[in-house]
């Protein structure tokens, strides 16, 4: 195989062969299949590797030391990239497109900067954060709507000295930044390893190779960046991790973000959880399930406001939940003792805390629990919500409008 275009040809051949056998797959699905046949996780990774291998030799860019250097620049509204990670970026602003064209004609390196406010369409130096990423361009694709999809790989942090539009393209003058030497962080890395497993489980994040990475790597800075890349955080929180140059301090901040005790529970949601356990105890049920929790959420001021915004008849939903609990769970009755939350109940509670963290809520509310419940797609609670017209999309729209 010479380059990524050969892989595309293989995908096309595979697709045509399957069509003759009455099996239809999309072009993107055939690309993913070819990637797995070649032992690579996905098409983006394969394309990046092959494109990097076929790249014509070019003069290496001068490393930034005491002096500064000028690069084409890409301002981002809603993404904070980190070193050693590959990102697809979608570009529509004309000045950014010109910057990409300049980069591909030159050293294929750009400075990626992060905007302070996403609403700013034509950012200036005061509109972007001080720390950015020097990135390598791997692949460029023009989409049907005229925008560009570019695959980049973060190389290292840089400090911005200037950022402006020159000759119809964004440019940034940057200087090298030193990250210092990490202190012994073995215990800290071990704690983050354990907490990050809970975090990925709560969010349904598939990271099959990261645990092997933890076993093989002792670079505190690289571990911090790898975890930060996969965490779902507000832009400001992610940028603070990017701008934290000391590797051990960066790990300590990540540990704090992974610590659920940092996000307090609102008084209303605490009462809702107690009410869910009471619903189970009154029925002498052995476990408090998601259906008990949803019944309690119908009485939660915040969660019920979102459900009403989705045109739910709370009386009918409550009746359906009571019928389910009284009829379907009567075999789970115990003589003595208190109900224990099921694993699904605990997952939703944990996921709610992470969701509150992601959207910047000062405390966990019933709204976060309601949204967290949608991920439990096999539960009767999620099924009943769907039957009564409550979907994740409709709930999100209600929350955006300020309800709940």
QUILINSUL-V711864 format. One record per helix or strand. SS is the DSSP state (H for helix, E for strand). FROM is the first residue (numbers start at 1). LEN is the number of residues. If there is no record, write none. Layout:
BEGIN
<<SS:FROM:LEN> <SS:FROM:LEN>>
END
This chain:
BEGIN
<<H:4:17> <H:27:11> <H:43:12> <E:69:8> <E:86:6> <H:94:12> <E:109:7> <H:125:3> <E:128:1> <E:131:12> <E:148:19> <E:169:8> <H:186:18> <H:210:7> <H:220:11> <H:235:9> <H:247:12> <H:260:3> <E:264:2> <H:267:16> <E:285:1> <E:287:2> <H:290:8> <H:301:9> <H:314:15> <H:330:3> <E:333:1> <E:340:2> <H:343:17> <E:363:2> <H:366:8> <H:380:8> <H:392:9>>
END
